[in-house]
Structures are given as C-alpha cells and as structure tokens.
C-alpha cells in the first residue's frame, strides 16, 4: 500500500516536534509544510523563518506560507497536492471549511490538553495557573468549532513541581508528536474511531496577555507560585521593588513557597537563600530575578548590587 499522503500545517517550535516525527517515521509522504509567513525579529527586525519552515527546507519539502488560509490560490495549491489527510499542530490561523473538508480523511490536530478541558490558545499556561497536577495531549478530528472536534486519542502527562510553561511545553510537544504518528496510522487503518467530546468538563484557555504576569501579593503563595511557573518565558511574572529610591520593574523567573509569614507585599528577609516576600498566606522565596533591561540572575547575585531589607515594600 502506498504511504499516506500528508500535508502538515504548523508554525512554532511546538509544531516542529510533530513535523520531525512525521518525517522520521518513514510511514508517510509529507507533501508540503504550511506555516505562517516569516516575521521580523531581533534588534535588526530581520525576517525570521518559522521553525517548521527550517525543518522542511532541510528535508527538501515544499513550503507554503499564505497570508490567509482562505486565499483561493492557496486552496488551489492544496487541492492540487491531493492529500489523504492534513495534520495540524499550532498553525496559528482558523481553518475554513474548504480546508477541513478537502482531504478524504479530514484534518487531525494536536492539542496540548485533555479535551474538552482547556479549549483555546493557552492550555499549557492555564493548566499551571490553575495548579493542575496533570494535563496531556489530544489528537482530534477538526471541525468548524474552537477545539470541539471528535477525539481520536489522548495521553495524560503529569505536571511536575519543577515544571514551568517552557518545560511543560517541551514535554507535551514530544508527547503530541509521538501520539500523532501513532494515531494517524491507526486511524487510516480503521483501528481508532472518532468519539465526540464529553459535554461536561469544558474549560476555556484564552490567550495570555502581558497583564496576566502581574503579581498580586494579597494572594496565597501557592497561587503566586503557579503564576510564576505559568508565565515563563512570556510575559514573565512581574512586580516592582524600591531600589535606590527608584521603583524598579522586576521579573521573577523562579521561586518556591516558604512557610514564613508577615505583612503581604513586604520583604521578610533577603539573603543568600533568596528574597522572601510575604503573601496573603505563607510567603514566596524569589530564586531567580531580572530587572528591566538587565540580565537574569540568582537572588544572591541580585542582592550583591541591590541590597534589600526586612520590611521593604514589593508590588
């Protein structure tokens, strides 16, 4: 039997793992990769190719980068390729019905949650924000709704205490890539059937905004700790400090819960073990921080040039 003909649609690093897995499996013929247009980045704002485009070029796979997924010329190119199935991982645009209905076996999507929980743009961040102890990946057959398609397969992944959005992102992307390859084969062979998502348990995960990184020291330490983890690497959990008579923006990259208590939003102590700030209940030990425009550093390094004292305000 001829290898299934696949078009892959995906753009960022998360999608790159799925693309590598499809190429590396040698079970499929990847006809083309569809990703977002190159974007300006860096100080010089030079156009940068998406990760999936770089992977495709290395493998001599054609790349399509339409401005809009509804573009008629682009749709004509997809039809001419005659894919059996379209695999989608973090593409970045809503797909019109003309694409969803194009391949005979539909469009299969990798989503970074156990649907129907965390439908939307930021499932990884919201799982951490809500203090979940596990999450996972879902392969679904896409429909016109927002992450409402029928489920083909799922894999549960534990959320570790040391996880932040970046580390969890990386583990979920690898899990999703492996599950995608397995599921496409089983689906095309008729060994798995789509099943509707449960009606109960629907949770939405809206796009994270910069303001979501702001810390409210009235909250319990555990909620703030979850926010720090969820906001790595963007937008970063942040607060403000009085440093040398100036109110400075401070980003927190790593922290841990401490049992000490005091007036919320005040430094309890600052030493080689970290900067301990009182919360609504318990306290948070800041372990890695960054002043605006500065480099990321340990709390001990920070205190060497910016001494803090018990009672100093934070927030």
Buried (B, 14 or more C-beta within 10 A) or exposed (E): EEEBBBBBBBBBBBBBBBBBBBBEBEBBBBBBBBBBEEEEEEEEEEEEBBBBBBBBEEEEBBBBBBEEBBEEEBBEBBEEBEBBBBBBBBBBBEBBEEBBEBBEBBBBBBBBBBBBBBBBBBBBBBBBBBEBEEBBBBBBBBBEEEBBBBBBBBBEBEBEEEBBBEBBBBBBBBBBBBBBBBBBBBBBEEEBEBEEBEEEEBBBBEEBEEEBBBBBBEBBBBBBBBBBBBBBEEBBBBBBBEBEEEEBBBBBBBBBBBEBBBEBBBBBBBEEEBBBBBBBEBBBBBBBBBBEEBEBBBBBEBBEEBEBEEEBBBB
